[in-house]
Amino acid sequence: MSKTSTPVDEALFAFLRTRTIPEDTYLRDLCAAATEAGLPQIQIAPEQAAFLQLVLRAIGARSVIEVGTLGGYSAIAMARSLPADGRVLTHELDERHAEFAREWIANSDQQGKVEVVVGDAGETLAQLPDAAFDAMFVDADKSGYVRYLEHARRLLRPRGILLADNVLAGGRVAGGTDETAVAIRAFLDAAAAVPDLQSVVVPLGDGVFFGVKQG
Ligand SMILES: C[S@@+](CC[C@H](N)C(=O)[O-])C[C@H]1O[C@@H](n2cnc3c(N)ncnc32)[C@H](O)[C@@H]1O
């Protein structure tokens, strides 16, 4: 049994990337346009998008909630792995981000599959029905992650998947005292205390939490 994970340095990562992650030219253009429009460059990495797509395909997801739209990169990426009648309901606080995302979603081949809901996700998620979603991807304010975990417990169907980005908190999650590290640690502690949630952290990008609601 291996006691440690094999470290993946940049050269090894570059090797793996060219063999497993197809380039999405539309999303590459979206990133360039988002930079030009002054949006922060904090969307998920292509390898994380590929991971989300694989997970959603593997479970045959049709209905996905996202918390944190930004420019629509991850929402469009996830929509690509859903069937034609699949739906991504993505929640965004910032009107300007939502407007940019709506435009890029409307011009994409995933138009009709992604809906942007504007508002504080803590409130907008409360309006959604119980056990109606196959997966939820959390990628927004870190101080809200514990709150989003509670929403996920209600909103996900049995065997539904909870995914969350940045759970390594830039490598500081174990002992960091900054706001992000403390918030993510609280999230991981809260998730570990949920009896019907089995989880693992996948060290892609800044770490992807991957949990399955039992039942
Ligand atoms: C890291 S970005 C999302 C990136 C996006 N998932 C992607 O990969 O393309 C975080 C987004 O969450 C939004 N956000 C922050 N607090 C929020 C809240 N309380 N409710 C909804 N969205 C929020 C921010 O405005 C920002 O656009």
The ligand as a MOL file (V3000), in Angstrom:
LIG
                    3D

  0  0  0     0  0            999 V3000
M  V30 BEGIN CTAB
M  V30 COUNTS 27 29 0 0 0
M  V30 BEGIN ATOM
M  V30 1 C -14.3630 31.5340 -8.6010 0
M  V30 2 S -15.6180 32.4450 -9.3350 0 CHG=1
M  V30 3 C -16.5660 31.2130 -10.1770 0
M  V30 4 C -15.8410 30.6070 -11.3400 0
M  V30 5 C -16.7050 29.7380 -12.2090 0
M  V30 6 N -17.2560 28.6350 -11.4530 0
M  V30 7 C -15.8840 29.1730 -13.3430 0
M  V30 8 O -15.0720 28.2710 -13.1110 0
M  V30 9 O -16.0540 29.6570 -14.4830 0 CHG=-1
M  V30 10 C -16.6570 32.8550 -7.9880 0
M  V30 11 C -17.9410 33.5880 -8.3590 0
M  V30 12 O -18.8250 33.5080 -7.2430 0
M  V30 13 C -19.5540 34.6920 -7.1600 0
M  V30 14 N -20.1100 34.8100 -5.7960 0
M  V30 15 C -19.4820 35.2440 -4.6680 0
M  V30 16 N -20.3130 35.2130 -3.6100 0
M  V30 17 C -21.5010 34.7250 -4.0750 0
M  V30 18 C -22.7680 34.4500 -3.4820 0
M  V30 19 N -22.9780 34.6800 -2.1710 0
M  V30 20 N -23.7600 33.9730 -4.2460 0
M  V30 21 C -23.5490 33.7370 -5.5760 0
M  V30 22 N -22.3730 33.9680 -6.2060 0
M  V30 23 C -21.3680 34.4600 -5.4650 0
M  V30 24 C -18.5310 35.7700 -7.5100 0
M  V30 25 O -19.1600 36.9650 -7.9040 0
M  V30 26 C -17.7440 35.0940 -8.6170 0
M  V30 27 O -18.2750 35.4230 -9.8880 0
M  V30 END ATOM
M  V30 BEGIN BOND
M  V30 1 1 1 2
M  V30 2 1 2 3
M  V30 3 1 2 10
M  V30 4 1 3 4
M  V30 5 1 4 5
M  V30 6 1 5 6
M  V30 7 1 5 7
M  V30 8 2 7 8
M  V30 9 1 7 9
M  V30 10 1 10 11
M  V30 11 1 11 12
M  V30 12 1 11 26
M  V30 13 1 12 13
M  V30 14 1 13 14
M  V30 15 1 13 24
M  V30 16 1 14 15
M  V30 17 1 14 23
M  V30 18 2 15 16
M  V30 19 1 16 17
M  V30 20 1 17 18
M  V30 21 2 17 23
M  V30 22 1 18 19
M  V30 23 2 18 20
M  V30 24 1 20 21
M  V30 25 2 21 22
M  V30 26 1 22 23
M  V30 27 1 24 25
M  V30 28 1 24 26
M  V30 29 1 26 27
M  V30 END BOND
M  V30 END CTAB
M  END
